[in-house]
């Protein structure tokens, strides 16, 4: 079974600075569920047909939606 940390480690490099990351703050404050759901909505909203995204950007947004959904699921299973 994949853990929350394994999904988190799949995230973008700019989130791996070695300091306290926003996701850690959200987890410790009990706000992670809202953060993850808002992130899913954000990337879905950015991917609407009227945005006329190229395939690379659209697929990157879908990957981010999947990533946040996997984080949310893994956090719930922890």
N, C-alpha and C positions, 0 to 999 in steps of 0.2 A: 504494500500500500504506500502511495506517495504521501509524504508529510507536508504540512504547511511550509516548513522551511525549504523543502525541495522545490516547491512551486515558487516560493519567493525568490529563491536563488536563480530562477530562470528569467527574472525581470531584467530590465534595461540596465546597462552598465552605469549610467549616470546616477542610479540609485545606490550604488555600491561604493560609497566614498569612505567608509570606515568609521564614520561618526554615527550619531543617532539619526536614524532615518525616519521620515514621516510615518511610514507604516508601523514602526515600533511605537511611536507616540499614539497613533490611533488604536493599536492593540491595547496598550497599557491604560488608555482612557476609556476603553469599552466602546470606541467609536468605529471599529474596523468594519462592521457590517454596513453601516451607512456609507463609509468611504468607498468600499468595494462596489456597492450598488450604484452610487453616484458616478463612479468611474465607468461602469458598464453603460450607464445612460449617456454619459458624455461621449464615449466613442461611438455609440449607436447614433446619436444625434449628429455627429460629425460625418457620418457615413450615409446620410440620406441621399436619394437619387439626385435631388436638385444640387447637391454639392459637386456633382460631376467629377468624382475622384478617379484618378488613374487606378489601374488594377493593383499596383504595388501598394499604394496608400490605403486603398480599400481593404486589401488583405491584411496589412499591418494593423489596421483598426480592428478587424475581426479577431486577429491573434490577441490583441490587448483585451478584448471582451472575454475571450476564452480564458486568458490568463487570470483576470480578476474573478471570473466565475470559479475557476479551479482553486484559487486562493480562498475564496469564500467557503467553498465546499470542504476544503482541507481543514480550515479553521474550525468549522462546525464538527468535523469528525475527530478533532484532537481531544 
